[in-house]
């Protein structure tokens, strides 16, 4: 925390400080924030956490191992003293993120259907330009499109990449 912020807090009234602490407490106990922190933690993980009992205004970071995770708090065993601390999730420093490329390869998109994937007489579905799902039968295979007959509608010429096989159950 920088000196100007600390000075401003020292000038604040007790009521203003109480209001600020209430707002901060609500933010720290927000379930969305807790879930975001929990996504990066697991049992047995080595973490750094804030020593809330340290004397003075300076925050001291300790290191330890996550031994339990509950809804709003986690337990961390201090590496030096072997004492188990029960802390809010906000008191734990998240591990440095590795690049997303190193974490997991992104799954490749399924290959788009081609002309060879379809035959005359196949039942298919597709979405028209108004995002309405249409169902029909292939009546002709063209070079880049398939001619589709849908019930009670004029024929459609649809690119193969937009077609999906329809499976009757």
C-alpha positions in Angstrom: 0.0 0.0 0.0 1.5 3.4 -0.9 2.0 6.2 1.6 -0.7 8.5 0.2 -3.4 5.8 0.6 -2.2 5.0 4.2 -2.3 8.8 5.0 -5.8 9.1 3.6 -7.0 6.2 5.7 -5.4 7.7 8.8 -7.4 10.9 8.2 -10.7 9.1 7.7 -13.3 9.0 10.5 -14.1 5.8 12.3 -17.5 5.6 10.6 -15.8 5.9 7.2 -13.3 3.2 8.1 -16.1 1.0 9.3 -18.1 1.5 6.1 -15.0 0.8 4.0 -14.2 -2.4 6.0 -17.8 -3.6 5.5 -17.5 -3.0 1.7 -14.2 -4.8 1.6 -15.6 -7.7 3.6 -18.5 -8.1 1.2 -16.1 -8.1 -1.8 -13.8 -10.7 -0.2 -16.6 -13.0 0.6 -18.2 -12.8 -2.8 -18.8 -16.4 -4.0 -17.7 -15.5 -7.6 -14.3 -14.3 -6.3 -13.9 -17.3 -4.1 -14.6 -19.7 -7.0 -12.0 -17.8 -9.1 -9.4 -18.3 -6.4 -10.4 -22.0 -5.8 -9.9 -22.7 -9.5 -6.2 -22.1 -9.0 -5.7 -24.0 -5.8 -5.7 -27.7 -4.8 -4.8 -29.8 -1.8 -1.1 -30.2 -1.2 -0.3 -27.1 -3.2 2.5 -24.8 -1.9 1.2 -21.2 -1.4 2.1 -17.9 0.2 -0.4 -16.3 2.6 -0.8 -13.2 4.7 0.2 -13.4 8.4 -2.8 -11.6 9.9 -1.3 -11.9 13.4 2.0 -10.1 12.5 2.6 -7.0 14.6 2.4 -3.6 13.0 0.8 -2.4 9.8 3.2 -4.2 7.6 1.8 -7.4 6.0 4.1 -10.4 6.3 3.8 -13.2 3.8 4.4 -16.8 5.0 4.6 -19.9 3.0 2.7 -23.1 3.6 0.8 -26.1 2.1 -3.0 -26.2 1.5 -4.4 -28.9 3.8 -8.2 -28.3 3.5 -10.6 -26.3 1.4 -14.1 -25.3 2.6 -16.8 -23.0 1.3 -15.4 -19.7 2.5 -12.1 -20.6 4.1 -9.1 -22.8 3.6 -6.5 -24.3 6.0 -2.8 -23.9 5.3 0.0 -25.5 7.3 2.9 -23.1 7.9 6.1 -24.5 6.5 8.2 -23.2 9.4 6.1 -23.6 12.5 3.8 -26.5 11.3 0.9 -24.5 12.7 -2.4 -24.8 10.7 -3.9 -21.5 9.8 -7.6 -21.1 8.8 -7.8 -18.2 6.4 -10.2 -16.6 4.0 -9.4 -17.3 0.4 -8.5 -13.7 -0.2 -5.5 -14.1 2.2 -3.7 -16.5 -0.2 -1.4 -15.3 -3.0 -2.4 -17.0 -6.2 0.5 -18.9 -7.9 2.0 -17.2 -10.9 0.1 -18.1 -14.0 1.9 -19.9 -16.7 1.3 -19.1 -20.3 -1.9 -20.6 -21.6 0.1 -22.4 -24.4 2.0 -24.3 -21.7 -1.1 -25.2 -19.7 -3.2 -27.3 -22.1 -3.3 -27.5 -25.9 -6.5 -26.0 -27.3 -8.7 -28.6 -28.8 -8.8 -28.5 -32.6 -12.2 -27.8 -34.1 -13.9 -30.7 -35.8 -13.1 -30.8 -39.5 -15.8 -29.3 -41.7 -17.8 -31.7 -43.7 -16.8 -32.1 -47.4 -18.5 -33.3 -50.5 -17.2 -36.8 -49.8 -19.2 -37.0 -46.5 -22.6 -36.9 -48.2 -24.6 -39.1 -50.7 -27.9 -38.6 -52.5 -30.8 -39.7 -50.3 -29.0 -38.7 -47.0 -31.2 -36.9 -44.4 -29.6 -33.7 -43.3 -30.2 -30.5 -41.3 -28.9 -27.0 -41.7 -29.6 -23.5 -40.5 -30.9 -21.0 -43.0 -29.9 -17.3 -43.0 -32.5 -16.6 -40.4 -31.1 -19.2 -38.1 -34.0 -21.5 -38.6 -33.2 -25.2 -38.6 -34.2 -26.9 -41.8 -34.5 -30.6 -42.4 -34.5 -32.3 -45.7 -33.1 -34.9 -48.1 -30.2 -34.5 -50.5 -31.4 -34.9 -54.1 -28.3 -33.8 -55.9 -24.6 -33.5 -55.2 -23.1 -30.4 -56.9 -19.4 -29.3 -57.0 -19.6 -27.0 -53.9 -23.2 -27.4 -52.7 -25.9 -30.0 -52.1 -29.4 -29.6 -53.4 -31.8 -30.3 -50.6 -35.6 -30.8 -50.7 -37.4 -29.8 -47.5 -41.0 -30.7 -47.0 -43.5 -28.0 -48.3 -40.6 -25.6 -49.3 -38.7 -24.8 -52.5 -35.3 -26.5 -52.9 -32.2 -25.3 -51.2 -28.6 -25.3 -52.3 -26.4 -25.5 -49.2 -22.6 -25.6 -48.9 -21.3 -28.9 -47.5 -19.7 -27.2 -44.5 -23.2 -26.1 -43.2 -24.8 -29.5 -43.4 -25.2 -32.0 -40.5 -26.2 -35.6 -40.9 -29.6 -36.3 -39.4 -29.8 -39.5 -37.4 -33.3 -41.1 -37.0 -33.7 -42.8 -33.6 
